[in-house]
Amino acid sequence: MRWILVLFLCSACSESTSPVDMGSKEASVDAPMVAVDWTLRFDTSAGLPLPIQLLGQYDLSGALFAYDQQAGMIDAMKSTGFSEWRVGVGRWEVSTRVLPTLTDGSSCVAELMGLPTEAFPPGCSTTSCSTNDLDLMASRDWFTTVDATPVTLADTEDDARYALDYVRKVIDVSHAFGAQPFVNIDLVPRALSSREEPLREAQRFSSLPSPKSVACMSSFTNGVSNAAPANAAVFAAAATGLVKRVVEGSGGEPGRSVQYWEVWNEPEMPHFWHDGWPAGADAFFSGLAIPTLMALDSYREESTKADVKALRFGVGSFAHAATAAEVIPSFDAAAIPVDFFSFHAYPKPEQALETVDEIAHLEGLLAESTHYKQAELVLAEWGPNLGGAHQDWDPESMDVPLLVARVLALGAAAGLDRAHHTMFYDFYEGIPFGLLRHDLSPKPLYHAYALLARVITPGALRLPPLDDESGRLEGGVGAVLASKGADGSLRVLLVNTADTPRTLALVREGSPVERARITRFDTPNEAPLSEEASFPLALPARSLVLIEPVD
């Protein structure tokens, strides 16, 4: 199927201190430590925040394919720490709700070959369809078209103009999984757009590797939903009306619990911003993003309701960290109200440290800013490189577990607050990206998330290694993420990306740990193996190793 879509390195340690179990601070008998590759030292008397939202997910089709009604899926995802689900109010679908022709009537048969029946709107196939672009826009638009009269500010006060069934459904599905929704305001309804007639054509995507495939596989790229609003103030008022009605309720529907709202998705990409980039950057910022952020902030400030006061608004979901790096200082100079900045990253396995460096750079910009020292940093979409996936990495190997675990372990230390992996379920056979296959069987990445979820738990505090708070071993060949759980227990996840084993010693409160429960994951087609083990510990090549207290 086709898809677009810390540490101290110790070579001769010989400290004579008293060994302890993982769960105990009391010394037993004196015993010298032998030489090891890595020695980790921790002080568990204090800790730093470790947000469970690092274990978030991003998926396009949870409501479309009723994930909450698929037997076993909710239970399967519980072990992965599924904490937050990034969703959209209107759907930027890829390979779902596709149409058999482009706007000019040219055929998409070759580009859509192999897609299952459920990829098409009801009653459609690669050769015929009774649904068109206008029909799809009407089904996705969260603000409705009444007539040709331009929408006024007064119109945005009319409950009847809002079509919120889809966004409410996807929020309900998220809650059914026990995940908090992180909602993106992702399209301009036709009634609010500067363009009314659809234009879905390959030449719009000439800068991309497969222009016609993009146009055929992404029916939302219609030149209307991804165009600038006709009136920035009206769009901002309508977007605020959307948030208000979802959070507070309207039309007999109760309010939904949604704290995080993100304005737009990848404006640098022609899929999502018809005006182009960087030529259309001003139109995006002045014509959509900034007015909407200002209106949302005013709504929050003027409200007396606690759930509204707690709302958080962010911008971007920029395709590139470099865009966010430009936006942060420029927004800071203008004092634009932003609670979080978001960006995306799709590295190859060997590029994990580049992503961590991008996180650290952006966090540094926030720390240096005047207005955003408390702002959050969100990796709103991320995962292994989407282009040529099977050529660059094998979803059935250790490549992806090692990539994801290393980025999250080191990203947490670099200042990352939230992360949404793309995607958690192979909603069609053959999709390489999920944690779960189409039959709900676990893929190697599933086991990585299950191990991460044993360290990143509610109420846990992150414990930086005393010798190097970055958590990098051998410059990033290895990585460590450690936490003190709500029960006071120390848990440590080690990532060894080297092709050869490493040995590890663990020191807690100045005393070497003697024994612990170890869970090793180095065979991708098998579940991780747990056992009690003594230190020094052998870390297999290309492995994840979880260290927990002995039961």
Residue pairs with C-beta under 8 A, 6 or more apart in sequence:
1 114
1 115
1 428
1 429
1 430
1 431
2 111
2 114
2 213
3 95
3 386
3 389
3 431
3 432
4 94
4 95
4 210
4 213
4 214
4 217
4 218
4 386
5 94
5 95
5 386
5 422
5 433
6 40
6 413
6 464
6 465
6 466
6 467
6 468
6 469
6 470
6 471
6 472
6 473
6 480
7 38
7 39
7 40
7 465
7 467
7 468
7 471
7 472
7 473
7 478
7 480
8 38
8 39
8 40
8 41
8 465
8 467
8 468
9 37
9 38
9 473
9 474
10 35
10 36
10 37
10 38
10 39
10 505
11 35
11 37
12 35
13 33
13 34
13 35
13 36
13 39
13 505
14 32
14 33
14 35
15 32
15 33
15 512
16 30
16 31
16 32
16 33
17 27
17 30
17 33
17 507
17 510
17 511
17 512
18 27
18 28
18 29
18 30
18 31
18 511
18 512
19 27
19 28
19 29
19 31
19 511
19 512
19 513
19 514
19 535
20 26
20 27
20 28
20 508
20 511
20 512
20 513
20 514
21 513
21 514
21 515
21 516
21 549
21 550
22 489
22 490
22 506
22 508
22 513
22 515
22 516
22 517
22 547
22 548
22 549
22 550
23 489
23 490
23 549
23 550
25 508
25 509
25 511
27 511
28 514
31 512
31 514
33 39
33 505
33 512
33 536
34 505
34 536
36 503
36 504
36 505
36 536
37 502
37 503
37 504
38 473
38 478
38 502
38 503
38 504
38 505
38 539
39 467
39 504
39 505
39 506
39 507
40 465
40 467
40 480
40 482
40 492
40 504
40 505
40 506
40 507
41 465
41 466
41 467
41 507
41 508
41 510
42 463
42 465
42 466
42 482
42 490
42 492
42 506
42 507
42 508
42 509
43 463
43 466
43 509
44 463
44 484
44 488
44 490
44 508
44 509
45 509
46 461
47 460
47 461
47 462
47 463
47 483
47 484
48 461
48 462
48 463
48 464
49 461
49 462
50 412
50 455
50 456
50 460
50 461
50 462
50 483
51 417
51 418
51 456
52 81
52 83
52 456
52 457
52 458
53 83
53 84
53 180
53 417
53 418
53 419
54 83
54 408
54 411
54 412
54 416
54 417
54 418
54 419
54 452
54 456
55 80
55 81
55 82
55 83
55 84
55 408
55 419
55 449
55 452
55 453
55 456
56 82
56 83
56 84
56 85
56 86
56 179
56 182
56 418
56 419
56 420
56 421
57 82
57 84
57 85
57 86
57 179
57 420
57 421
57 422
57 423
57 424
57 435
58 85
58 86
58 380
58 381
58 420
58 421
58 422
58 423
59 67
59 85
59 86
59 87
59 422
59 423
59 424
59 425
59 427
60 91
60 92
60 93
60 94
60 96
60 423
60 427
61 67
61 93
61 96
61 427
62 68
62 85
62 87
62 170
62 173
62 174
63 87
63 166
63 169
63 170
63 173
64 91
64 93
64 96
64 97
65 118
65 427
66 173
67 73
67 173
67 177
67 425
68 74
68 172
68 173
68 176
68 177
70 440
72 440
73 425
73 436
73 440
74 176
74 177
74 178
76 436
76 440
76 442
76 446
77 177
77 424
77 435
77 436
78 178
79 446
79 449
79 450
79 453
80 424
80 435
80 446
80 449
80 450
80 453
81 449
81 450
81 452
81 453
81 456
81 457
82 177
82 178
82 179
82 424
83 179
83 180
84 179
84 180
84 181
84 182
84 260
84 418
84 420
85 174
85 177
85 179
85 180
85 181
85 182
85 420
86 182
86 183
86 184
86 262
86 380
86 381
86 420
87 167
87 170
87 171
87 174
87 181
87 182
87 183
87 184
88 167
88 170
88 183
88 184
88 185
88 186
88 187
88 265
89 142
89 166
89 167
89 183
89 184
89 185
89 186
89 187
89 242
90 140
90 141
90 142
90 166
90 167
90 186
90 187
90 189
90 220
90 225
91 97
91 140
91 166
91 186
91 187
91 220
92 186
92 187
92 218
92 220
92 265
92 271
92 272
93 218
93 219
93 220
94 217
94 218
95 115
95 119
95 217
95 428
96 118
96 119
96 427
97 119
97 120
97 121
97 136
97 219
98 108
98 112
98 115
98 119
98 120
98 216
98 217
98 219
99 108
99 120
99 121
99 124
99 129
99 131
99 132
99 133
99 136
99 200
99 216
99 219
100 107
100 108
100 109
100 112
100 120
100 124
100 125
100 126
100 127
100 128
100 129
101 107
101 108
101 129
102 108
102 200
102 201
102 202
102 212
102 215
102 216
103 133
103 198
103 199
103 200
103 201
103 222
104 201
106 202
108 126
108 212
108 215
108 216
109 126
109 127
111 210
111 212
111 213
111 216
111 217
112 119
112 126
112 216
112 217
113 126
115 126
115 428
116 428
116 429
117 125
118 428
119 428
120 126
120 129
121 129
121 131
121 135
121 136
122 131
123 129
123 130
123 131
124 130
124 131
133 198
133 200
133 219
133 222
134 190
134 198
136 219
136 220
136 222
137 189
137 190
137 198
137 222
137 224
137 225
138 144
138 145
138 190
139 166
140 166
140 187
140 220
140 225
141 163
141 187
141 189
141 190
141 191
141 225
142 162
142 163
142 164
142 166
142 167
142 187
142 189
142 242
143 151
143 156
143 161
143 162
143 163
143 189
143 191
143 192
143 238
143 242
144 160
144 161
144 162
144 163
144 189
144 191
145 189
145 190
145 191
146 161
146 191
150 230
150 231
150 234
151 161
151 191
151 192
151 230
151 231
151 234
151 238
152 234
153 233
153 234
153 237
155 161
155 234
156 234
156 237
156 238
156 240
156 241
157 241
159 245
159 250
159 251
161 191
161 238
162 241
162 242
162 245
162 250
162 251
164 242
164 245
164 246
164 250
164 251
164 253
167 183
167 242
167 246
168 246
168 253
168 256
170 181
171 181
171 183
171 246
171 256
171 258
172 256
174 180
174 181
175 181
175 256
175 257
180 257
180 258
180 259
180 260
181 256
181 258
181 260
182 260
182 262
182 380
182 418
182 420
183 246
183 258
183 260
183 261
183 262
184 261
184 262
184 263
184 264
184 265
184 317
184 380
185 239
185 242
185 243
185 261
185 262
185 263
185 264
185 292
186 264
186 265
186 272
187 220
187 225
187 226
188 224
188 225
188 226
188 227
188 228
188 229
188 235
188 288
189 225
189 238
190 196
190 224
190 225
192 229
192 230
192 231
192 234
192 235
192 238
193 224
193 225
193 227
193 228
193 229
193 230
194 227
194 228
194 229
194 230
195 223
195 224
195 227
195 274
196 224
197 223
197 224
198 222
198 223
198 224
199 222
199 223
199 224
200 215
200 219
200 221
200 222
200 223
201 215
202 211
202 212
202 214
202 215
203 211
204 211
204 215
204 221
204 223
204 270
204 274
205 211
205 212
205 214
205 215
205 221
205 270
205 271
207 270
208 214
208 270
209 387
214 221
214 271
215 221
218 271
220 226
220 271
221 270
221 271
221 272
221 274
223 274
226 271
226 272
226 273
226 274
227 274
227 275
228 274
228 275
228 280
228 283
228 284
228 287
228 288
229 235
229 287
229 288
232 286
232 287
232 288
232 291
233 291
233 295
235 288
235 291
235 292
236 288
236 291
236 292
236 294
236 295
236 296
237 295
239 263
239 292
239 295
239 296
240 292
240 295
240 296
240 298
240 299
243 261
243 296
243 299
243 311
244 250
244 299
244 308
245 251
246 255
246 256
246 258
247 255
247 256
247 258
247 307
247 308
247 311
248 255
248 305
248 307
248 308
249 255
249 256
255 307
257 307
259 310
259 311
259 312
260 311
260 312
260 314
260 340
260 418
261 296
261 311
261 312
261 313
261 314
262 313
262 314
262 315
262 316
262 317
262 340
262 342
262 378
262 380
263 288
263 289
263 292
263 293
263 296
263 313
263 314
263 315
263 316
264 272
264 284
264 288
264 289
264 315
264 316
264 317
265 272
265 317
266 272
266 273
266 317
266 318
266 319
266 344
267 273
267 277
267 280
267 281
267 284
267 289
267 316
267 318
268 277
268 278
268 318
268 319
268 320
268 323
269 277
269 319
270 276
270 277
273 280
273 284
274 280
275 283
275 284
277 284
289 315
289 316
290 334
290 336
293 313
293 315
293 336
293 337
293 338
294 336
294 337
296 311
296 313
296 337
297 313
297 337
299 308
300 308
300 309
300 311
300 313
303 309
312 339
312 340
312 376
313 337
313 338
313 339
313 340
314 338
314 339
314 340
314 341
314 342
314 376
314 378
315 327
315 331
315 336
315 338
315 341
315 342
316 323
316 324
316 327
316 341
316 342
316 343
317 342
317 343
317 344
317 380
317 381
318 324
318 327
318 342
318 343
318 344
319 343
319 344
320 343
320 344
321 343
321 345
321 358
321 359
321 361
321 362
323 343
324 341
324 342
324 343
324 362
325 361
325 362
325 365
327 341
328 341
328 362
328 365
328 366
328 369
328 372
329 365
329 369
331 338
331 372
332 369
332 370
332 371
332 372
335 370
335 371
338 372
338 375
339 375
339 376
340 375
340 376
340 377
340 378
340 417
340 418
341 362
341 366
341 372
341 375
341 376
341 377
341 378
342 377
342 378
342 379
342 380
343 358
343 362
343 378
343 379
343 380
344 379
344 380
344 381
344 382
345 355
345 358
345 379
345 381
345 382
345 407
346 381
346 382
346 383
346 384
346 385
346 386
346 387
346 422
347 354
347 355
347 384
347 385
347 403
347 407
348 384
348 385
348 392
348 393
349 384
349 392
349 393
349 399
349 400
349 402
349 403
351 385
352 402
352 403
352 406
352 407
352 410
352 476
352 497
353 406
353 410
353 476
355 379
355 382
355 407
355 411
356 406
356 407
356 410
356 411
356 414
356 476
359 377
359 379
359 411
359 414
359 415
359 416
360 414
360 415
362 377
362 415
363 377
363 414
363 415
363 416
366 372
366 373
366 375
366 377
366 415
367 373
369 375
376 417
376 418
377 415
377 416
377 417
377 418
378 416
378 417
378 418
378 419
378 420
379 411
379 416
379 418
379 419
379 420
380 418
380 420
381 420
381 422
382 407
382 419
382 420
382 421
382 422
383 400
383 404
383 421
383 422
383 423
383 433
384 392
384 393
384 395
384 399
384 400
384 403
384 404
384 433
385 392
385 393
386 422
386 433
389 395
389 432
389 433
390 432
393 399
393 400
393 403
395 432
395 433
395 443
395 444
395 445
396 443
396 444
396 524
396 525
397 444
397 524
398 444
398 522
398 524
398 542
398 543
400 444
400 445
400 448
401 444
401 445
401 447
401 448
401 521
401 524
401 544
402 448
402 495
402 497
402 542
402 544
404 421
404 445
404 448
404 449
404 452
405 448
405 451
405 452
405 479
405 481
405 493
405 495
405 544
406 476
406 479
406 495
406 497
408 416
408 419
408 452
408 456
408 481
409 452
409 471
409 479
409 480
409 481
409 493
409 495
410 470
410 471
410 472
410 476
410 479
411 419
412 456
412 462
412 471
412 481
413 462
413 464
413 469
413 470
413 471
413 481
414 470
421 435
421 449
422 433
423 431
423 433
423 434
424 434
424 435
424 436
425 434
425 435
425 436
425 438
425 440
426 432
426 433
426 434
426 436
426 437
426 438
427 434
427 438
428 438
429 438
430 438
431 438
434 443
434 445
435 442
435 443
435 445
435 446
435 449
436 442
436 443
436 446
437 443
442 527
444 524
444 525
447 521
447 527
447 528
447 544
448 521
448 544
450 528
451 493
451 519
451 521
451 528
451 544
451 546
452 481
452 493
454 491
454 493
454 519
454 546
454 548
455 481
455 482
455 483
455 491
455 492
455 493
455 546
456 481
456 483
457 483
457 485
457 486
458 486
459 485
459 486
460 483
460 484
460 485
460 486
460 491
461 483
461 484
462 481
462 482
462 483
463 482
463 483
463 484
463 490
464 471
464 482
465 471
465 480
465 482
471 479
471 480
471 481
472 478
472 479
473 479
473 480
473 502
474 498
477 496
477 497
477 498
478 494
478 495
478 496
478 497
478 498
478 502
478 539
479 494
479 495
479 497
480 492
480 493
480 494
480 495
481 492
481 493
482 490
482 491
482 492
482 493
483 490
483 491
484 490
485 491
489 548
489 549
490 508
490 549
491 546
491 547
491 548
491 549
492 506
492 546
492 547
493 544
493 545
493 546
493 547
494 504
494 539
494 543
494 544
494 545
494 546
494 547
495 543
495 544
496 502
496 539
496 540
496 541
496 542
496 543
496 544
496 545
497 542
498 541
498 542
499 541
499 542
500 541
501 538
501 539
501 540
501 541
502 538
502 539
503 536
503 537
503 538
503 539
504 535
504 536
504 537
504 538
504 539
504 545
505 512
505 513
505 535
505 536
505 537
506 512
506 513
506 516
506 535
506 537
506 547
507 513
512 535
513 535
514 534
514 535
515 532
515 533
515 534
515 535
515 550
516 532
516 533
516 535
516 537
516 547
516 548
516 549
516 550
517 530
517 531
517 532
517 533
517 547
517 548
517 549
517 550
517 551
518 530
518 531
518 532
518 533
518 537
518 545
518 546
518 547
518 548
519 528
519 529
519 530
519 545
519 546
519 548
520 528
520 529
520 530
520 540
520 543
520 544
520 545
521 528
521 529
521 543
521 544
521 545
521 546
522 540
522 541
522 542
522 543
522 544
528 544
528 546
532 550
537 545
537 547
539 545
